[in-house]
Amino acid sequence: METSASLVAHPDNAIVWHDDNLFLLDQRALPAETRFLLCASAAETARAIKDMVVRGAPAIGVTAAYGVVLSARDHFQQEPTNWRAGVDQDLELLAAARPTAINLFWALERMRRRLAVLDQLDPVPALLTEAQRIHRDDVAANQRMGELGAALIETPTDVITHCNAGALATGGYGTALGVVRSAHAAGKIGRVYADETRPWLQGSRLTAWELQQSDIPVTVQADNVAASLMARGGIGWVIVGSDRIAANGDVCNKIGTYMLAVLARHHGVRFMVAAPTSTIDLKVGQGADIPIEERGADEVLSCGGNRVGPDAVEAHNPVFDVTPAELVDVIVTERGVIEQPDADKIGALMAEV
Ligand SMILES: CSC[C@H]1O[C@H](OP(=O)(O)O)[C@H](O)[C@@H]1O
């Protein structure tokens, strides 16, 4: 993949369709380096998702949608009257990139439905329009969630967040960090304590960088500081995103989220999950049924590119966990807020979607 220095590196500009190609702000390099990588094919897009050049549930859905556009362009150019089989294969390649975030499959299904009604003429313009609509809708949903989430914060407080559920994890603005941005603008959040989020360090590398771009006070902390910080007082909320929400309200999110939810309940800190309805998977009844991605041992046994563990030692690296619905005080979606989520409330909200 080549790079292009002509794009502006900003959290809200991490996924860019430019010169009929896809450019991704390389989140593996942030914050030390801001570089865009060119994805010129569906295969390169799938690789970028798998390698976490781009990550975050809505962000990989938006990215995969553009990957389908690249696929249609390539296969239409190669075989103008027989491009569908190649595009179908690329849809499967993109779907196999990562297993947990439902937004990837939700976005690909939207592209499949658009494909189904296209005739054999050039599919690219219609597919690009659909991908851009998915991208635009995601940003609008995040801005709406920001408003709804901020309104729940009654008195000014500090908050803890985990991983990165910001503009970098979405089409822009962010889910959890979208609430933070809106609440801070309304004078309701003083400081954000960002868990570094081992092993991939989305918090110390991405959330801290994002909040600095928005001039929001942020303090990075090791993941195991959260308990004593809550015990000290002054933390009103834990605000996180999600990669998949089961039909009963169980929330799958970055590893360590479940630990935060238990601590929050113990310390009387409220626990908010901000996620668009595209993150709710009614086909999965409970959190235990959500596939949890396991990544390589090297992510755990290294830090900042330096090996820290001994040779030949084993490592366990599940990168998501499940927080039971009963530990979630509120789920904020773009369609509304669900207090004390359960299957009936999730079903009622989704019936309106
Ligand atoms: C707004 S969804 C962000 C969500 O995705 C992250 O996982 P990863 O960085 O591995 O893609 C994490 O679970 C965030 O909460």
The ligand as a Gaussian input file, in Angstrom:
#p B3LYP/6-31G(d) Opt

LIG

0 1
 C      -17.202000       2.756000      18.672000
 S      -16.797000       1.108000      18.625000
 C      -15.215000       1.165000      19.320000
 C      -14.877000      -0.153000      19.926000
 O      -13.986000      -0.883000      19.077000
 C      -12.823000      -1.149000      19.833000
 O      -12.226000      -2.375000      19.516000
 P      -10.985000      -2.408000      18.464000
 O      -10.128000      -1.231000      18.770000
 O      -10.331000      -3.736000      18.739000
 O      -11.629000      -2.352000      17.099000
 C      -13.301000      -1.135000      21.253000
 O      -14.029000      -2.289000      21.580000
 C      -14.172000       0.073000      21.215000
 O      -15.061000       0.245000      22.274000

